[in-house]
């Protein structure tokens, strides 16, 4: 059975008076697609344990039926409280990894040696590397087993500088995702209109620009996995 490793942040840094963390729909909208396709998943985080939810991502909980359905599932809620830690992940069990977003990821995805080791192992096995929005930060410094930077020369997307400015978060972040991807040699692309869905596919690397892209990343992963099976 096809199994996906979903990664979420442990970080709940304060941005503009509200706690950040996982942007809920970036995880649930992706999982909704892969579960519907018959895939299974495990949820992990750099440190394991509690995955904090960005307060702002809960504001529209009842108006987002996918979020509401997942948050009504005791097993899913339990997985947010007791996520597996990346140090305990057996990468050989997974066909793909998905790096979910939220501003918290800017503080612990590229900084986690355990997560970076998982990404390297999956890259070496030719597995799919996927992510959305700020989750793509986990790929900035990631390397394959030969030491080559995974995003170098690859078409990628992720939350843009303009979107971080509009979100009022730019001055609170340790770096800007768009800038750092370009410094790593990525061929970065974004939509002219912010907060609209965009997905880039380059071989086994699949990235989405913003929260609006999470579903499309899932759809692309399902499409690619089915085409190669």
N, C-alpha and C positions, 0 to 999 in steps of 0.2 A: 504494500500500500504506500502511496506517495505521502511523504511526511515533510512538513515545513517547520523550520525553527523560527518563531517570531521573537524579536527582541524589543524590549521597551526600557525606558530609562528608570533609574532609581532617584534621579535628582529632582528636587522641588525648589530650586532657587526662586527668590522673590523678584518678579519683574513688574514694575509699575504698581506695586501694592498688592499683587496677587501671586499666589504660588503657581509656578509652572510645573511641568511633569510631562506625562503622556498626553498628547492630544487624542482623546478617546476615539473619535471617528476614524483616525488614521490607522488604528488597529482593527476596529470592528468592521469597517467597510471592506477592508482587505480580507479579513477572516471569513466574512459572510460569503465572499465569492469562492474561496478555496474549499470551504466546508460544503457549499452547494455542489461543487465539482466532485465531491467524494474524497477529498484529501483530509488528512489529519494534521494536527499541529501541536507543538509544545511551546509554552511561553517561558522565556528566560529574560534575565536582566544582568547587567555587569556584576552586581553584588549579590543577586538573589534576593528573595523576600519581597517586601512591599514595593509595588509600582505606584507612585503617586499620580493622581489625575490632575491635569491642568484645570484650575477652577473655571476658567472661561469656557473650556470645552464641555462643561456640564450645564452651562446656561441654557442650552437648547435641547436638553436631554429628551424631554417629552415630545418635542417636535421632530425628533430624529428617530423613526421607528426601529432602525437597526441598532442604534445605541441603546434604546430602551429595552429591546429584546435581549441583548447580551447582558445588560446590567440586571435583568430579571432572572438570569441563569445563575444559580448558586455556584456551579462548578467554575464558571468564568470568573465570577467575583472572587472566589477562593484563589484562583490562579493569579489574580492581581495582588493578593495578599501574600502568597507563598510561591512566587515565581522561582524557577530553577536558576542557579547562578551559573554564569558562563564557564567558570572553572570546572564545573561538573558535566559540561556538555560533551557528548561523544559525537563529533561531527560526522562520523561515518554513517550515522543513522538517518541523515537528512538529505533530501533531494534539493533543497533550497533554503536560503535564509532570507528573512524579511526584517529590515530595520525600520520600525515604526518611528514616528516623529514626535513633535512637541519640543519646546525650547529647552527642556531638561537635557535632551540628548547632546546639546552643545557643550555640556559640562562633563559628560562621562562616556560618550561613545568612542571618540578617537583616543581618549585618555586611558581606556581600559585595555590592559595587556591581554587579559583573558578573552575579551571579545575579539581583539585583533588576531589572536591565535586561532580562534574558531573560523574567522573569515579566511585566513590563509589556508587552513586545512580544506575548507570547502572549495576555494579557488583551485587548489592543487588537484582536487578530485573532479574538476570540471562541473561542479554544481552551480545552480543559479544563485546569483547574488542580487538581491532586490532591496529597494528601500524607497521611502517617500519623505518629502519635505526635509525637515532638519535631521531626520534619521540618516540621510545620505552622508552626514558628517562622519559616520563610522567608516566610510570608504576613503576619506581624504588621505590618510597615511597608510591604508591597508596595502599589503604586499602579497604576492604569490610566493610559493616556496622557493623560487629562485631569487627573491628579493626585489622583483620588479613591481613598481607601483601600479596597482590594479586599474586606477582610473586614467593613467597617463595615455593620452591619445584616444581615449574612448569618449563617445557621445554620452553626456550625462546631463541631468537636470536636478534641481533641488530648490528649496526656498530662496528666492532672489533677494538682492539688496533692497530693491524697491518694496517688496512685500514685507521685509523686516522693518523698513521705515514706516510703512502704512500701519503695521501692527504695533508701532510704538515701542519696539524692543531693541532697536539698533544700538542704542547707547548702553544697554545693559548686558550685552553679549560679549564673551571673551574674544570672539572673532566673527567674521561674516562668512557664511557658508559659500556663497558664490565666489568671493575673493579667494578663499582657501582652496576650493576645487580647481580654480584656474592656476593657482600657484603650484598645484600638484601635477599640472600638465593636462588636466581634463579638457575636453572639448565641450564646454558648458553651453547649454541652450535654455532659453526661457520664452514664455509667451509675452507678446507685447502688452496684452491685457492681463494684469495681475489677478490672482485668485481664480484662474480658469484652468481646467484640467490639461495637463501635458505629461506624456510619458516618453522616455527615450529608451530604446532597446539597442544594445551593441553587444552582440554575441550572447554571453550568459549574464550580462549586466543589464538590469532593468531598474530604472529610476523614475520617480514621479516628482513633480515640482512642488506640490502644496497639498493641503488637506483634501481639496477637490479631486485629487488624482489617485487617492488610495484604492478606490474600486478598480480603476483602469489598470493599475499595477497588478492587482490580483488577476484581472482578466488576461493580461498579457502573459503572466506566469503560467496560468492554466493552458493558454493557447500553445505556448512554447513547450511545456512538458508533454502535452498530448501529441504534439507534432514529432517529438523525439522518442516516443514510446512505441 
